[in-house]
Amino acid sequence: MKERCTIFRLSVCPRCGRTYGEPPALSRVDGQTRICPDCGTREALDSIGVKPEEQEKILATIHRSMGRF
Ligand SMILES: [Zn+2]
């Protein structure tokens, strides 16, 4: 039987400075910087012309649906 590792490695997002334990997203800016999933969503929304103000509203909605703050 194999043991499953459930320890999450914490990373600090260079974009917003948040400490996160979720799998990182790759920044679209250079394709190699690891950023938090929220910033990944922000960059994706930004690329389709969504304003920062709207981005935060969308993120809040995503967080609510995932049950975190
Ligand atoms: Zn971030």
PDB file of the backbone (N, CA, C, O) and the ligand in Angstrom, with CONECT records:
HET     ZN  A 101       1
ATOM      1  N   MET A   1       0.831  -1.214   0.000  1.00  0.00           N
ATOM      2  CA  MET A   1       0.000   0.000   0.000  1.00  0.00           C
ATOM      3  C   MET A   1       0.859   1.255   0.000  1.00  0.00           C
ATOM      4  O   MET A   1       1.841   1.363   0.734  1.00  0.00           O
ATOM      5  N   LYS A   2       0.472   2.168  -0.817  1.00  0.00           N
ATOM      6  CA  LYS A   2       1.235   3.419  -0.899  1.00  0.00           C
ATOM      7  C   LYS A   2       0.598   4.503  -0.024  1.00  0.00           C
ATOM      8  O   LYS A   2      -0.622   4.636   0.068  1.00  0.00           O
ATOM      9  N   GLU A   3       1.476   5.259   0.604  1.00  0.00           N
ATOM     10  CA  GLU A   3       0.962   6.362   1.413  1.00  0.00           C
ATOM     11  C   GLU A   3       0.835   7.590   0.549  1.00  0.00           C
ATOM     12  O   GLU A   3       1.690   7.866  -0.292  1.00  0.00           O
ATOM     13  N   ARG A   4      -0.220   8.311   0.756  1.00  0.00           N
ATOM     14  CA  ARG A   4      -0.410   9.511  -0.044  1.00  0.00           C
ATOM     15  C   ARG A   4       0.047  10.751   0.716  1.00  0.00           C
ATOM     16  O   ARG A   4      -0.331  10.959   1.868  1.00  0.00           O
ATOM     17  N   CYS A   5       0.845  11.555   0.074  1.00  0.00           N
ATOM     18  CA  CYS A   5       1.327  12.770   0.723  1.00  0.00           C
ATOM     19  C   CYS A   5       0.246  13.849   0.661  1.00  0.00           C
ATOM     20  O   CYS A   5      -0.212  14.229  -0.417  1.00  0.00           O
ATOM     21  N   THR A   6      -0.144  14.327   1.821  1.00  0.00           N
ATOM     22  CA  THR A   6      -1.205  15.341   1.837  1.00  0.00           C
ATOM     23  C   THR A   6      -0.689  16.700   2.282  1.00  0.00           C
ATOM     24  O   THR A   6      -1.463  17.624   2.530  1.00  0.00           O
ATOM     25  N   ILE A   7       0.646  16.809   2.378  1.00  0.00           N
ATOM     26  CA  ILE A   7       1.216  18.093   2.805  1.00  0.00           C
ATOM     27  C   ILE A   7       1.301  19.053   1.621  1.00  0.00           C
ATOM     28  O   ILE A   7       1.871  18.734   0.578  1.00  0.00           O
ATOM     29  N   PHE A   8       0.728  20.218   1.808  1.00  0.00           N
ATOM     30  CA  PHE A   8       0.783  21.226   0.758  1.00  0.00           C
ATOM     31  C   PHE A   8       1.983  22.118   0.986  1.00  0.00           C
ATOM     32  O   PHE A   8       2.245  22.554   2.107  1.00  0.00           O
ATOM     33  N   ARG A   9       2.693  22.381  -0.061  1.00  0.00           N
ATOM     34  CA  ARG A   9       3.824  23.295   0.048  1.00  0.00           C
ATOM     35  C   ARG A   9       3.320  24.711  -0.118  1.00  0.00           C
ATOM     36  O   ARG A   9       2.610  25.021  -1.074  1.00  0.00           O
ATOM     37  N   LEU A  10       3.688  25.566   0.817  1.00  0.00           N
ATOM     38  CA  LEU A  10       3.237  26.942   0.708  1.00  0.00           C
ATOM     39  C   LEU A  10       4.172  27.747  -0.173  1.00  0.00           C
ATOM     40  O   LEU A  10       5.392  27.612  -0.085  1.00  0.00           O
ATOM     41  N   SER A  11       3.602  28.577  -1.016  1.00  0.00           N
ATOM     42  CA  SER A  11       4.393  29.458  -1.873  1.00  0.00           C
ATOM     43  C   SER A  11       3.905  30.884  -1.667  1.00  0.00           C
ATOM     44  O   SER A  11       2.773  31.116  -1.243  1.00  0.00           O
ATOM     45  N   VAL A  12       4.780  31.832  -1.976  1.00  0.00           N
ATOM     46  CA  VAL A  12       4.385  33.233  -1.900  1.00  0.00           C
ATOM     47  C   VAL A  12       4.246  33.758  -3.315  1.00  0.00           C
ATOM     48  O   VAL A  12       5.159  33.627  -4.130  1.00  0.00           O
ATOM     49  N   CYS A  13       3.111  34.345  -3.596  1.00  0.00           N
ATOM     50  CA  CYS A  13       2.875  34.861  -4.929  1.00  0.00           C
ATOM     51  C   CYS A  13       3.638  36.170  -5.130  1.00  0.00           C
ATOM     52  O   CYS A  13       3.465  37.107  -4.352  1.00  0.00           O
ATOM     53  N   PRO A  14       4.485  36.247  -6.170  1.00  0.00           N
ATOM     54  CA  PRO A  14       5.262  37.470  -6.409  1.00  0.00           C
ATOM     55  C   PRO A  14       4.391  38.618  -6.929  1.00  0.00           C
ATOM     56  O   PRO A  14       4.813  39.774  -6.930  1.00  0.00           O
ATOM     57  N   ARG A  15       3.204  38.297  -7.359  1.00  0.00           N
ATOM     58  CA  ARG A  15       2.337  39.315  -7.951  1.00  0.00           C
ATOM     59  C   ARG A  15       1.541  40.059  -6.881  1.00  0.00           C
ATOM     60  O   ARG A  15       1.466  41.288  -6.902  1.00  0.00           O
ATOM     61  N   CYS A  16       0.943  39.310  -5.939  1.00  0.00           N
ATOM     62  CA  CYS A  16       0.118  39.960  -4.920  1.00  0.00           C
ATOM     63  C   CYS A  16       0.685  39.788  -3.514  1.00  0.00           C
ATOM     64  O   CYS A  16       0.186  40.400  -2.570  1.00  0.00           O
ATOM     65  N   GLY A  17       1.730  38.957  -3.362  1.00  0.00           N
ATOM     66  CA  GLY A  17       2.351  38.786  -2.059  1.00  0.00           C
ATOM     67  C   GLY A  17       1.623  37.834  -1.127  1.00  0.00           C
ATOM     68  O   GLY A  17       2.004  37.695   0.036  1.00  0.00           O
ATOM     69  N   ARG A  18       0.590  37.181  -1.616  1.00  0.00           N
ATOM     70  CA  ARG A  18      -0.194  36.275  -0.796  1.00  0.00           C
ATOM     71  C   ARG A  18       0.512  34.929  -0.660  1.00  0.00           C
ATOM     72  O   ARG A  18       1.150  34.452  -1.598  1.00  0.00           O
ATOM     73  N   THR A  19       0.387  34.317   0.537  1.00  0.00           N
ATOM     74  CA  THR A  19       0.891  32.967   0.736  1.00  0.00           C
ATOM     75  C   THR A  19      -0.238  32.014   0.390  1.00  0.00           C
ATOM     76  O   THR A  19      -1.353  32.142   0.896  1.00  0.00           O
ATOM     77  N   TYR A  20       0.060  31.061  -0.476  1.00  0.00           N
ATOM     78  CA  TYR A  20      -0.996  30.150  -0.897  1.00  0.00           C
ATOM     79  C   TYR A  20      -0.523  28.704  -0.916  1.00  0.00           C
ATOM     80  O   TYR A  20       0.668  28.430  -1.060  1.00  0.00           O
ATOM     81  N   GLY A  21      -1.468  27.786  -0.770  1.00  0.00           N
ATOM     82  CA  GLY A  21      -1.119  26.370  -0.748  1.00  0.00           C
ATOM     83  C   GLY A  21      -1.708  25.603  -1.913  1.00  0.00           C
ATOM     84  O   GLY A  21      -1.525  24.392  -2.029  1.00  0.00           O
ATOM     85  N   GLU A  22      -2.412  26.309  -2.768  1.00  0.00           N
ATOM     86  CA  GLU A  22      -3.011  25.665  -3.932  1.00  0.00           C
ATOM     87  C   GLU A  22      -1.963  25.448  -5.020  1.00  0.00           C
ATOM     88  O   GLU A  22      -0.897  26.060  -4.972  1.00  0.00           O
ATOM     89  N   PRO A  23      -2.243  24.594  -5.993  1.00  0.00           N
ATOM     90  CA  PRO A  23      -1.292  24.443  -7.092  1.00  0.00           C
ATOM     91  C   PRO A  23      -1.143  25.795  -7.795  1.00  0.00           C
ATOM     92  O   PRO A  23      -2.142  26.458  -8.074  1.00  0.00           O
ATOM     93  N   PRO A  24       0.102  26.212  -8.085  1.00  0.00           N
ATOM     94  CA  PRO A  24       0.312  27.531  -8.694  1.00  0.00           C
ATOM     95  C   PRO A  24      -0.140  27.611 -10.151  1.00  0.00           C
ATOM     96  O   PRO A  24      -0.304  26.599 -10.832  1.00  0.00           O
ATOM     97  N   ALA A  25      -0.334  28.832 -10.598  1.00  0.00           N
ATOM     98  CA  ALA A  25      -0.625  29.079 -12.004  1.00  0.00           C
ATOM     99  C   ALA A  25       0.621  29.704 -12.607  1.00  0.00           C
ATOM    100  O   ALA A  25       1.425  30.307 -11.896  1.00  0.00           O
ATOM    101  N   LEU A  26       0.781  29.564 -13.899  1.00  0.00           N
ATOM    102  CA  LEU A  26       1.931  30.189 -14.557  1.00  0.00           C
ATOM    103  C   LEU A  26       1.519  31.558 -15.075  1.00  0.00           C
ATOM    104  O   LEU A  26       0.467  31.716 -15.694  1.00  0.00           O
ATOM    105  N   SER A  27       2.375  32.548 -14.808  1.00  0.00           N
ATOM    106  CA  SER A  27       2.074  33.888 -15.288  1.00  0.00           C
ATOM    107  C   SER A  27       2.110  33.931 -16.809  1.00  0.00           C
ATOM    108  O   SER A  27       2.988  33.348 -17.444  1.00  0.00           O
ATOM    109  N   ARG A  28       1.144  34.629 -17.374  1.00  0.00           N
ATOM    110  CA  ARG A  28       1.114  34.766 -18.826  1.00  0.00           C
ATOM    111  C   ARG A  28       2.174  35.753 -19.308  1.00  0.00           C
ATOM    112  O   ARG A  28       2.511  35.791 -20.492  1.00  0.00           O
ATOM    113  N   VAL A  29       2.695  36.554 -18.373  1.00  0.00           N
ATOM    114  CA  VAL A  29       3.667  37.574 -18.746  1.00  0.00           C
ATOM    115  C   VAL A  29       4.940  36.957 -19.320  1.00  0.00           C
ATOM    116  O   VAL A  29       5.399  37.347 -20.394  1.00  0.00           O
ATOM    117  N   ASP A  30       5.518  35.972 -18.579  1.00  0.00           N
ATOM    118  CA  ASP A  30       6.740  35.344 -19.097  1.00  0.00           C
ATOM    119  C   ASP A  30       6.619  33.829 -19.247  1.00  0.00           C
ATOM    120  O   ASP A  30       7.548  33.177 -19.724  1.00  0.00           O
ATOM    121  N   GLY A  31       5.474  33.265 -18.841  1.00  0.00           N
ATOM    122  CA  GLY A  31       5.251  31.837 -19.024  1.00  0.00           C
ATOM    123  C   GLY A  31       6.021  30.945 -18.071  1.00  0.00           C
ATOM    124  O   GLY A  31       6.000  29.724 -18.221  1.00  0.00           O
ATOM    125  N   GLN A  32       6.715  31.538 -17.074  1.00  0.00           N
ATOM    126  CA  GLN A  32       7.442  30.678 -16.136  1.00  0.00           C
ATOM    127  C   GLN A  32       7.345  31.114 -14.683  1.00  0.00           C
ATOM    128  O   GLN A  32       7.684  30.342 -13.787  1.00  0.00           O
ATOM    129  N   THR A  33       6.892  32.329 -14.434  1.00  0.00           N
ATOM    130  CA  THR A  33       6.738  32.774 -13.054  1.00  0.00           C
ATOM    131  C   THR A  33       5.518  32.097 -12.444  1.00  0.00           C
ATOM    132  O   THR A  33       4.435  32.097 -13.030  1.00  0.00           O
ATOM    133  N   ARG A  34       5.708  31.515 -11.247  1.00  0.00           N
ATOM    134  CA  ARG A  34       4.582  30.869 -10.589  1.00  0.00           C
ATOM    135  C   ARG A  34       3.833  31.883  -9.739  1.00  0.00           C
ATOM    136  O   ARG A  34       4.408  32.528  -8.862  1.00  0.00           O
ATOM    137  N   ILE A  35       2.574  32.008 -10.007  1.00  0.00           N
ATOM    138  CA  ILE A  35       1.734  32.942  -9.265  1.00  0.00           C
ATOM    139  C   ILE A  35       0.564  32.186  -8.654  1.00  0.00           C
ATOM    140  O   ILE A  35       0.306  31.038  -9.016  1.00  0.00           O
ATOM    141  N   CYS A  36      -0.143  32.825  -7.731  1.00  0.00           N
ATOM    142  CA  CYS A  36      -1.259  32.138  -7.090  1.00  0.00           C
ATOM    143  C   CYS A  36      -2.419  31.998  -8.080  1.00  0.00           C
ATOM    144  O   CYS A  36      -2.511  32.752  -9.048  1.00  0.00           O
ATOM    145  N   PRO A  37      -3.298  31.030  -7.829  1.00  0.00           N
ATOM    146  CA  PRO A  37      -4.416  30.804  -8.752  1.00  0.00           C
ATOM    147  C   PRO A  37      -5.264  32.061  -8.969  1.00  0.00           C
ATOM    148  O   PRO A  37      -5.790  32.284 -10.060  1.00  0.00           O
ATOM    149  N   ASP A  38      -5.390  32.880  -7.917  1.00  0.00           N
ATOM    150  CA  ASP A  38      -6.173  34.110  -8.057  1.00  0.00           C
ATOM    151  C   ASP A  38      -5.563  35.045  -9.088  1.00  0.00           C
ATOM    152  O   ASP A  38      -6.269  35.616  -9.919  1.00  0.00           O
ATOM    153  N   CYS A  39      -4.232  35.196  -9.024  1.00  0.00           N
ATOM    154  CA  CYS A  39      -3.567  36.063  -9.985  1.00  0.00           C
ATOM    155  C   CYS A  39      -3.619  35.448 -11.378  1.00  0.00           C
ATOM    156  O   CYS A  39      -3.652  36.167 -12.377  1.00  0.00           O
ATOM    157  N   GLY A  40      -3.626  34.132 -11.444  1.00  0.00           N
ATOM    158  CA  GLY A  40      -3.770  33.465 -12.738  1.00  0.00           C
ATOM    159  C   GLY A  40      -5.111  33.838 -13.349  1.00  0.00           C
ATOM    160  O   GLY A  40      -5.217  34.096 -14.548  1.00  0.00           O
ATOM    161  N   THR A  41      -6.133  33.862 -12.499  1.00  0.00           N
ATOM    162  CA  THR A  41      -7.470  34.250 -12.954  1.00  0.00           C
ATOM    163  C   THR A  41      -7.470  35.718 -13.353  1.00  0.00           C
ATOM    164  O   THR A  41      -8.047  36.094 -14.373  1.00  0.00           O
ATOM    165  N   ARG A  42      -6.809  36.558 -12.530  1.00  0.00           N
ATOM    166  CA  ARG A  42      -6.736  37.999 -12.835  1.00  0.00           C
ATOM    167  C   ARG A  42      -6.091  38.235 -14.201  1.00  0.00           C
ATOM    168  O   ARG A  42      -6.588  39.028 -15.001  1.00  0.00           O
ATOM    169  N   GLU A  43      -4.983  37.541 -14.461  1.00  0.00           N
ATOM    170  CA  GLU A  43      -4.291  37.742 -15.739  1.00  0.00           C
ATOM    171  C   GLU A  43      -5.140  37.270 -16.906  1.00  0.00           C
ATOM    172  O   GLU A  43      -5.160  37.885 -17.971  1.00  0.00           O
ATOM    173  N   ALA A  44      -5.849  36.149 -16.680  1.00  0.00           N
ATOM    174  CA  ALA A  44      -6.714  35.626 -17.741  1.00  0.00           C
ATOM    175  C   ALA A  44      -7.828  36.626 -18.040  1.00  0.00           C
ATOM    176  O   ALA A  44      -8.145  36.887 -19.201  1.00  0.00           O
ATOM    177  N   LEU A  45      -8.416  37.182 -16.982  1.00  0.00           N
ATOM    178  CA  LEU A  45      -9.501  38.143 -17.165  1.00  0.00           C
ATOM    179  C   LEU A  45      -8.968  39.426 -17.798  1.00  0.00           C
ATOM    180  O   LEU A  45      -9.606  40.036 -18.656  1.00  0.00           O
ATOM    181  N   ASP A  46      -7.772  39.814 -17.341  1.00  0.00           N
ATOM    182  CA  ASP A  46      -7.142  41.010 -17.862  1.00  0.00           C
ATOM    183  C   ASP A  46      -6.925  40.893 -19.375  1.00  0.00           C
ATOM    184  O   ASP A  46      -7.115  41.852 -20.123  1.00  0.00           O
ATOM    185  N   SER A  47      -6.521  39.689 -19.803  1.00  0.00           N
ATOM    186  CA  SER A  47      -6.221  39.467 -21.221  1.00  0.00           C
ATOM    187  C   SER A  47      -7.463  39.559 -22.105  1.00  0.00           C
ATOM    188  O   SER A  47      -7.367  39.778 -23.313  1.00  0.00           O
ATOM    189  N   ILE A  48      -8.639  39.387 -21.476  1.00  0.00           N
ATOM    190  CA  ILE A  48      -9.851  39.517 -22.280  1.00  0.00           C
ATOM    191  C   ILE A  48     -10.527  40.859 -22.040  1.00  0.00           C
ATOM    192  O   ILE A  48     -11.673  41.073 -22.432  1.00  0.00           O
ATOM    193  N   GLY A  49      -9.780  41.779 -21.374  1.00  0.00           N
ATOM    194  CA  GLY A  49     -10.275  43.139 -21.226  1.00  0.00           C
ATOM    195  C   GLY A  49     -11.189  43.413 -20.051  1.00  0.00           C
ATOM    196  O   GLY A  49     -11.926  44.399 -20.051  1.00  0.00           O
ATOM    197  N   VAL A  50     -11.148  42.536 -19.031  1.00  0.00           N
ATOM    198  CA  VAL A  50     -11.976  42.760 -17.840  1.00  0.00           C
ATOM    199  C   VAL A  50     -11.253  43.744 -16.915  1.00  0.00           C
ATOM    200  O   VAL A  50     -10.064  43.583 -16.639  1.00  0.00           O
ATOM    201  N   LYS A  51     -11.972  44.754 -16.443  1.00  0.00           N
ATOM    202  CA  LYS A  51     -11.367  45.763 -15.565  1.00  0.00           C
ATOM    203  C   LYS A  51     -11.027  45.163 -14.197  1.00  0.00           C
ATOM    204  O   LYS A  51     -11.710  44.252 -13.730  1.00  0.00           O
ATOM    205  N   PRO A  52      -9.945  45.689 -13.540  1.00  0.00           N
ATOM    206  CA  PRO A  52      -9.539  45.178 -12.221  1.00  0.00           C
ATOM    207  C   PRO A  52     -10.699  45.106 -11.223  1.00  0.00           C
ATOM    208  O   PRO A  52     -10.812  44.158 -10.446  1.00  0.00           O
ATOM    209  N   GLU A  53     -11.537  46.106 -11.263  1.00  0.00           N
ATOM    210  CA  GLU A  53     -12.682  46.164 -10.357  1.00  0.00           C
ATOM    211  C   GLU A  53     -13.621  44.966 -10.588  1.00  0.00           C
ATOM    212  O   GLU A  53     -14.120  44.355  -9.643  1.00  0.00           O
ATOM    213  N   GLU A  54     -13.840  44.657 -11.856  1.00  0.00           N
ATOM    214  CA  GLU A  54     -14.689  43.524 -12.212  1.00  0.00           C
ATOM    215  C   GLU A  54     -13.992  42.203 -11.873  1.00  0.00           C
ATOM    216  O   GLU A  54     -14.632  41.229 -11.478  1.00  0.00           O
ATOM    217  N   GLN A  55     -12.658  42.194 -12.037  1.00  0.00           N
ATOM    218  CA  GLN A  55     -11.887  40.985 -11.748  1.00  0.00           C
ATOM    219  C   GLN A  55     -12.082  40.560 -10.298  1.00  0.00           C
ATOM    220  O   GLN A  55     -12.253  39.377 -10.004  1.00  0.00           O
ATOM    221  N   GLU A  56     -12.055  41.554  -9.385  1.00  0.00           N
ATOM    222  CA  GLU A  56     -12.206  41.246  -7.962  1.00  0.00           C
ATOM    223  C   GLU A  56     -13.591  40.692  -7.665  1.00  0.00           C
ATOM    224  O   GLU A  56     -13.748  39.808  -6.823  1.00  0.00           O
ATOM    225  N   LYS A  57     -14.591  41.213  -8.359  1.00  0.00           N
ATOM    226  CA  LYS A  57     -15.960  40.718  -8.163  1.00  0.00           C
ATOM    227  C   LYS A  57     -16.060  39.271  -8.612  1.00  0.00           C
ATOM    228  O   LYS A  57     -16.688  38.442  -7.953  1.00  0.00           O
ATOM    229  N   ILE A  58     -15.430  38.980  -9.745  1.00  0.00           N
ATOM    230  CA  ILE A  58     -15.464  37.615 -10.271  1.00  0.00           C
ATOM    231  C   ILE A  58     -14.722  36.669  -9.323  1.00  0.00           C
ATOM    232  O   ILE A  58     -15.175  35.553  -9.065  1.00  0.00           O
ATOM    233  N   LEU A  59     -13.568  37.132  -8.804  1.00  0.00           N
ATOM    234  CA  LEU A  59     -12.799  36.314  -7.866  1.00  0.00           C
ATOM    235  C   LEU A  59     -13.602  36.036  -6.602  1.00  0.00           C
ATOM    236  O   LEU A  59     -13.580  34.921  -6.082  1.00  0.00           O
ATOM    237  N   ALA A  60     -14.311  37.050  -6.107  1.00  0.00           N
ATOM    238  CA  ALA A  60     -15.127  36.878  -4.905  1.00  0.00           C
ATOM    239  C   ALA A  60     -16.192  35.810  -5.144  1.00  0.00           C
ATOM    240  O   ALA A  60     -16.497  35.008  -4.262  1.00  0.00           O
ATOM    241  N   THR A  61     -16.745  35.817  -6.347  1.00  0.00           N
ATOM    242  CA  THR A  61     -17.761  34.827  -6.708  1.00  0.00           C
ATOM    243  C   THR A  61     -17.151  33.428  -6.745  1.00  0.00           C
ATOM    244  O   THR A  61     -17.747  32.464  -6.266  1.00  0.00           O
ATOM    245  N   ILE A  62     -15.945  33.334  -7.326  1.00  0.00           N
ATOM    246  CA  ILE A  62     -15.254  32.045  -7.400  1.00  0.00           C
ATOM    247  C   ILE A  62     -14.970  31.526  -5.987  1.00  0.00           C
ATOM    248  O   ILE A  62     -15.188  30.350  -5.695  1.00  0.00           O
ATOM    249  N   HIS A  63     -14.478  32.422  -5.110  1.00  0.00           N
ATOM    250  CA  HIS A  63     -14.148  32.021  -3.742  1.00  0.00           C
ATOM    251  C   HIS A  63     -15.376  31.529  -2.994  1.00  0.00           C
ATOM    252  O   HIS A  63     -15.315  30.548  -2.252  1.00  0.00           O
ATOM    253  N   ARG A  64     -16.495  32.224  -3.197  1.00  0.00           N
ATOM    254  CA  ARG A  64     -17.729  31.803  -2.531  1.00  0.00           C
ATOM    255  C   ARG A  64     -18.119  30.405  -2.968  1.00  0.00           C
ATOM    256  O   ARG A  64     -18.524  29.576  -2.152  1.00  0.00           O
ATOM    257  N   SER A  65     -17.993  30.149  -4.268  1.00  0.00           N
ATOM    258  CA  SER A  65     -18.404  28.846  -4.787  1.00  0.00           C
ATOM    259  C   SER A  65     -17.445  27.743  -4.344  1.00  0.00           C
ATOM    260  O   SER A  65     -17.811  26.568  -4.340  1.00  0.00           O
ATOM    261  N   MET A  66     -16.202  28.122  -3.966  1.00  0.00           N
ATOM    262  CA  MET A  66     -15.240  27.127  -3.514  1.00  0.00           C
ATOM    263  C   MET A  66     -15.226  27.012  -1.996  1.00  0.00           C
ATOM    264  O   MET A  66     -14.529  26.165  -1.437  1.00  0.00           O
ATOM    265  N   GLY A  67     -15.996  27.863  -1.336  1.00  0.00           N
ATOM    266  CA  GLY A  67     -16.102  27.801   0.112  1.00  0.00           C
ATOM    267  C   GLY A  67     -14.924  28.356   0.870  1.00  0.00           C
ATOM    268  O   GLY A  67     -14.678  27.965   2.011  1.00  0.00           O
ATOM    269  N   ARG A  68     -14.184  29.271   0.248  1.00  0.00           N
ATOM    270  CA  ARG A  68     -13.114  29.925   1.001  1.00  0.00           C
ATOM    271  C   ARG A  68     -13.237  31.431   0.840  1.00  0.00           C
ATOM    272  O   ARG A  68     -14.036  31.922   0.043  1.00  0.00           O
ATOM    273  N   PHE A  69     -12.433  32.155   1.609  1.00  0.00           N
ATOM    274  CA  PHE A  69     -12.591  33.599   1.613  1.00  0.00           C
ATOM    275  C   PHE A  69     -11.791  34.286   0.523  1.00  0.00           C
ATOM    276  O   PHE A  69     -11.829  35.511   0.408  1.00  0.00           O
TER     277      PHE A  69
HETATM  278 ZN    ZN A 101      -1.269  36.371  -6.386  1.00  0.00          ZN2+
END
